[in-house]
Amino acid sequence: MYNSLCRFCPNFKIWVMCLDDESYDLLEKINLDNMLLVSMTELEDSELLAVKNEASRFYLGTLKPPFIKYVLDKNPEIDMVVYLDADVYLFSSPIKFYENFRQNASFNILITPHRFPEKREQLEHKVGIFNNGIMCFKNNPIGLACLQEWREDCIKYCENRFSDGFYSNQKYLDKWPREFSGVCISEDRGVNLAPFNVSQYKIIKDEKSLYVDSDLLIFYHFSSLRIYSPKDFLLFDYAYKLSRRVKNLIYKPYTKELGEIIVKLNILEPLFTPSFQIKPNSWKYLQYKITYTMVKIHIYLKEKVPLYSNIFRRYFHKKEVLKNRALII
């Protein structure tokens, strides 16, 4: 992300939440321009520490609203912030996107829909209408009130699973357009393009830029990408099917640059140990594919067979069948 910001934003400041001392010390040693580090010691207060070690707590998700609010509280001179997940990458300048939000006095908060393809729209009632990988907040009473409420919500409940109408820190966003004035819902297909929505669009390339149908690609969110080594990646979750064109134009340059950065970091700091994920073996992959196929059959029968849902609920307990992320009721 940082490199892409440098390419497309001549003037920026980026605040980075460092989850441990090792990452803080490494970034402090590298001393990148325009990067300001926030340690856990600075961010965590008594309310956060009280829930930090709860067994089912998704603590990283809990930290998102406190981190954004911390940046605004500590920097009253800035008028707004754009929050980006660490796996977001810029493919073109965001200045127009940024200025359209900043200069519109009626906007206080910006959120982006998941934009699931039609066949996957049922996921909205589980993971939420909106994705919180890219958001904007103005440093005004409404923006701060929204962040404060979100912080309180996440402290009360934030688990990385679906339960009683809640999902992680994300489904809370569904109520914001009703509760807060000036919530801008981005309609730009080039903002928060991601594996969960890219398959429905045509990716067009000219000499300088990529387009999502007719919209300039600005932010791509590499959700579910996993790093096994500097040269080995799982590009996206097995549940998604992406074209070779998307892989070549979007994923290939990103993973190439990501791998090069990891190698450079190892040269700069040999003792640094990247948190690579463990590559699943063939049997686990087969298990996943079988489960995913069963889920697709389940969803199809639910849509096409009128009495199927009643029969399913009668003879099977929810927690005993197909517990596979957002893919099952």
N, C-alpha and C positions, 0 to 999 in steps of 0.2 A: 504493500500500500504506500509506504513512505516514498519509494522511488517514483511511483506513478504520480504522487502529489507533486514531487519536485519537477516532473516533466510538464505538468499541466497547470500548476498554480504557482506563479512567481512569488507571491506573498502569502504565506500561511503560517499558522502555529498549530502544532498538534500536541495534545496532551495524551500521554500513554499511561494506562493503568498497569502497573507491574505487580504481578500476582505473587512474586517471591523475591527474595534478596538477590538470587543469582541473576535473574533477568534485569533487575534494577542496576546491579553493579556492572553488568555487561554493557547496557545501553549508556550508562554514565561514562564508562571508559571510551566507548565509540564516540560519544559527544556529537551527535548529529545536529546539524543546523535546524533551528526552529522547533526542536523537540523538547517538550517539558515533561518530566517524569513525576508520576504520583505513586508513592509507595503505599503498602497496606497500612503501615503505621500512621500515615497521614489520613487515610480514608476511613479506616475502621473506627467506629465509636462503640459505646456500650450496647446499643441496640443491635448492631451487626454482630458483635462478638457473642452476644447472647444466643444467636441462632446458628452461628458458624459451624458448630460440630453436630448439628442435628443429623441423624442417620440418613434421612431421606431428602435432606436439603440440597437444592441445586444452588450452591453458594455463588458460583460465577454469575448466574442469572440474577441472583439477589443483588449483586453489586452494581449492576448497570445503572439503575436510576440514581443511587447515591453518588456514583462517579460523575455522571453528567451534572447533577445539582452541585456537587463539590466544585467543579470547574467554574460554573456560573457564580456561585457564592464567593469564591476566592478572587474572581476577576470581574468586579462590578462595572468596569470600564468597557467590556465587550458587550455588543448588543445582541449577539446570538451565537449559537454553536451548531455545527453539523456533527451528529454522532455517526460514526462508521464502525461496523464490526471489523475485527482484524483481518477477516478474509474477504474484504471488499477491495476492488482494484479499479483504478480509473483508466478508461480508454480514450477519453477526450476531456476538454476543459469543462469544469463544473461551474464556471463563473456566472454564466447566464442563469443556470438553475438556482444558484446561490442568491444572485441579485434579485431575481423575480420574487423569491420568498422574502428577502430582507426588506425590499422597498415597498412591499404591499402592506400597508398599515393594518389591514383587516386580518392578516395572518399572524398567528401566535405559535402554532405547532404545525409541523408537517410530518405525515406518516405515509407509508407506501403499502398498497394492497399486495397480497400474495399473487393475485392474478392467476390462480390455478387454471389449467385447461378445463374445458367443460366436463370431461370425464372424471376429473378429480376435485370438482367444486365442493363435494361433500366433506372434504377435509377442513373447510372453513369452520364448521361447527365444533371441531376438535382443537385445531391449532390456532384458530383465530382468522378474522378477515385480513388483518394486517400483519406484516413482517417487521420486526424491529431492528433489522440490520442496518437501516439507514433512516435517520430521523433528524428533524431540526427543531430547536427550541429557542424562542426569543427570551432575552433576559428581562422579562417584565412580570408583573404579578400573575398573569394567567399561565405563562410558561412555567414559572416557578411553582405555582400551586399544583399544576399537573404533575410535575416531577415529585413534589412532596407526597401527593396522593399515591403515585405509582410506587414510590419508595415504601410507604406504609403498607400497601397491598402486598408487595414482594416480601416484606419482612413477615407478614402474617402467613403467606403461602407462596412457595416457589419450589416446585418439584419438577423434574424433567420427565413428566409423564402426564397422562390425562386422568383427571379425577374431579367429579362433581362440577363439571363446567369450567374447570381451570386447566391451564396448560402453561407451565413454566412462568416466565415473566411476560409472556406475549399476549395472552388472550385478554388481559386487562385493557389493551388498546381498543378493543371493540366498543367500549363505552365512552371513549373520549369525545367523539363527535357529538354525542348527546349531552355530555356534562360540561364541556368547555367551549367557549366561543373562539372563532378563528382557527379551527382545525382544518388545515389544507390537506386534502387527500390527493396525492400526486397521480396524475393521469399519464405521465411521461413513461413510455415503455422502456426507455433507455436508462431509467433510474430504478435500481434494484432488479435488474434482469438476473435470473438465477436458474439453476437446474430444475427447480420446481415449476417454472413458467416458460422457459425459453423454447420448448418444443413446438409451441403454437405459432411462433413468429418466423418470418423470413429474415435471415441475416444477410445484409447487403454490404459489400465492400467497394469503396472507391479508392482513389490514390492515397488518401490520407486517413480516412475514418471508416468505422463500422456503423451500420444503421440497423435498427430493429424495426422492420417494416419501413416506415418513413421517419422514425425518431432516431436521433443521434444516440449511439451507445455511450453513456457517460460512466455509470457505475455497474460493474458486474459483481455479484455476490457469490463467491465460490463456496456456497453452503455444502456441507457434507464431504468436502475434499479431505482426503487423509494422506499423510506423508509417512511412507515406510522407509525411505532413504532419500538422499539428494536426487536420485534418478528414478525413483519408483514411487508412483502416486496412485491412489484410487481417486479418479477424477470426480466422481459423484456417486451417490447412493445407488445401489442396484435397482431400486424401484424406478429410477428415471431412465429414459431412453433418449439419448442425444445424438444428433446427426454427426457424421464425420466432419462436415463443414464447421459446426460449432466447436468440435474438438480442435480442429486445426487453427481456426481463426481466433478463438478465445482462450481455450485451455492450454494449447501448446506454448504460446509466448509467456503465459503466466507461470507454468510449471518450470519452464527453462530458466526464467529469472529467479524463481524461488530456489531452485536447486543451486544456482550459482551463488546466491546469498548465503546459503547454508555452508557451502564449501569455504567461502571467504571468512565466515565467522569462525569456523574451525581452525583456519590458519591464524587468525588474529588472536583467538583465545582457545588454545588446544584443550584446556580443561573444561570448556563449555560442553555440556551434554544436551543436545536437542532432544525433545520429548517425542521421538518417533513412535508411531503407533505400530502395534504388532500385526503383521499381515496374516489374515485368516488362511487356514489351510483349505485344501480342495473340498474336504468333507463339510466344513462349516459353510463354505460358499454354496454347496449343493443343498444343505439344510435351509439356507436362506431362500434360495430360488424355489424350493418346494413350498415353503411357508408363504412366500409372496404369491405363488400361483394359486394356492388355496384361498388366500385373501381375495384375489381377483374373482375367483369363482363365487365366493361368498357375496361380494358386492354385486356381481351380476345377478345372482339369484334373488337378492334382496330387492333389486330394481324391477326385475321381470316377473317374479312369482309372487302374487299377492299375499299368500298365507305363509310365505317362507319365514318372515321375521318372527311371527308368532310361534311357529314351530321351533325355530332356532332358540328363542329365549326360553321356551318351555323345557327343552331337553338339554340345553348346555348352559353352563354358568359362564358369565362374561370372562372371568379371570382364568378360566381353564382352557380357553381356545384362542389360538392365533394372536398371542400378545406381541404384536409387531408394530411398534410406533404408532403412526397416525393412520394405519391402514385398516383398523378394525374398530367396531363399535364397542 
